[in-house]
Amino acid sequence: MIRIALDCFGGDHSPEANIDGALLALEKLPDLALILTGDEKLISEKLAGREYDKARVEIADAPEVIGCDETPTMAIKQKKDSSLMRAVELARNDDTVDGIVTVGSTGALIAAATLRIGRIRGVKRPAFCPILPTMKGGIVGVCDSGANVDISLEMLTQFARMGSLYIETVYGIERPRVALLNIGVEETKGDELRKSAYPALSAMEGLNFVGNMEARELLSGDYDLVVTDGFAGNVLIKSTEGACLEMLKKLKRDIYSRTINKIGAFLMRRMFAEEKAFMDYRNYGGSVLLGCKKTVVKGHGSSNDAAVAKCIEQAYLMRKGNLTERIGEAVERAEE
Amino acid sequence: MIRIALDCFGGDHSPEANIDGALLALEKLPDLALILTGDEKLISEKLAGREYDKARVEIADAPEVIGCDETPTMAIKQKKDSSLMRAVELARNDDTVDGIVTVGSTGALIAAATLRIGRIRGVKRPAFCPILPTMKGGIVGVCDSGANVDISLEMLTQFARMGSLYIETVYGIERPRVALLNIGVEETKGDELRKSAYPALSAMEGLNFVGNMEARELLSGDYDLVVTDGFAGNVLIKSTEGACLEMLKKLKRDIYSRTINKIGAFLMRRMFAEEKAFMDYRNYGGSVLLGCKKTVVKGHGSSNDAAVAKCIEQAYLMRKGNLTERIGEAVERAEE
């Protein structure tokens, strides 16, 4: 049985979406057990009358919630009774708890996971790795995408190692094609960090490093993992999402500006619905925080039930594939 | 009369697009004179039989061309007879030449402009500032977008000053809204550079600093200039362009996959043509290299005649608005 602690509060649609997502995941994965953290009374009320395997669900009472506007360090110090901190403490103290899933505050999660769950031995810094859909129907991960903004070469090579193992484990891609985000494809391009990273990544055993990638190629489908510092990674992810969403918004506005467009769009309504679903990051699961002793998945704050279920499944697959152990071994081998 | 040296070679459609663009610009701007650099025989042939004000056109013979694959420093050393270097040397040596326009190699241009034309007194580094269209029908500049990857706080504040003056001078926007690219809107977000930049930009006299901007807001129309280092700026620009182009490509593929979509798209053909034009960076002019003693504009390698004309007009407006002098004064005042 794989046991995951699910933070039932903190997202835009919590606790309903979180609890519905939990039941969806339980139905899909017969060897999954969940510990729902949050206001016990409220969770019990929401579960009342629902059909699910009660033997696989526990509730851990934690009536407080960490807001997205709170300072992470203050939140984890002062809100020990919050749904997020309860999940984190379960992962820290209970050996049978394999990981946590939350759609709440990112900052608080990074601080809590790093300080309380702790890093895998040898890992310098946990790193965030979200997944985006590519135009060829596949996926691409970006590691790091915001957890670490001032980084060293060693951290960057670890991001490559951890991200590659993650893509392999959860998405079943053998020898993921790993690229270094840079401002040109030539080996000599970039700042000091990138110039030293190119030969370092090339020399890494067992890593399928395919060279530099320019930002415009992110969605091309030619790469499985993009490695970068958290600042550039965050810019890469957010500008890509932003541009796609702004374009869809513009299309919508332009469609409504002329009757002929409305007729055309009506005929194409199935296609447009598919484009919208394709663009919806909720369909691709959450960002995982790689390098912690337990599996950590952070879903988007606007996650609906299906998105929460997807995040739980990610955490489940990471545990199932022994990702934490594999990262530990790889980091240890690299140190030798 | 404003005199601009136009590099007639180097782009994908040169010399035809460059020469046609030159004639378009001459027609639009009666007090513009151009020096066309490149193979004199070829240029003369292309001009033969065309109608234009011959008093405002000179040719400076330079038979060589710098390829995009050549090392910038080698190219500027060894190809003194190239169309680009001839334009640069004219700007360097002839006081009556106000600036240069090229659609050739970016690397060679940056190296040549910095080393041969030189920086405005007090400017630490010239910076690239391209322009993107926003979803509200306006524009937004990004400075720096790739000329400087390892930067200091002083460089960043100069990018803000130069970019703001540029947006004001060429686009007529009073008190441009200047934002700092960051991974969150709070003042405390980001790496060491960003944390020190926030208060520094806030304190700058005459600068309308409006705070941090996340990458997803680039096209929102809420900002006139985004200030950042060349690495993140390059990622921001290229991922935004890449995402928009990939989405248009995907739409096109999806339209052709079903007959009903083809009918819908036929009805919406005017709208789709407008979207395509909206996305075409050639309609927004080139990137300007701010901080050089003379006006420097770099158009996209794929520029057509209209795009080349637009670049010439940008250089013309920069000169007309005394941008170089204004930058020099602002930098001097900041040093006092």
Interface residues (C-beta under 8 A of the other chain):
Chain A: M135 G146 V149 D150 L181 I183 G190 D191 E192 R194 E214 A215 R216 E217 L218 L219 S220 G230 F231 A232 N234 V235 L236 I237 K238 S239 T240 E241 G242 A243 C244 L245 E246 M247 K249 K250 L251 D254 I255 R258 I260 N261 I263 G264 A265 F266 L267 M268 R270 M271 E274 E275 F278
Chain B: M135 G146 V149 D150 L181 I183 G190 D191 E192 R194 E214 A215 R216 E217 L218 L219 S220 G230 F231 A232 N234 V235 L236 I237 K238 S239 T240 E241 G242 A243 C244 L245 E246 M247 K249 K250 L251 D254 I255 R258 I260 N261 I263 G264 A265 F266 L267 M268 R270 M271 E274 E275 F278
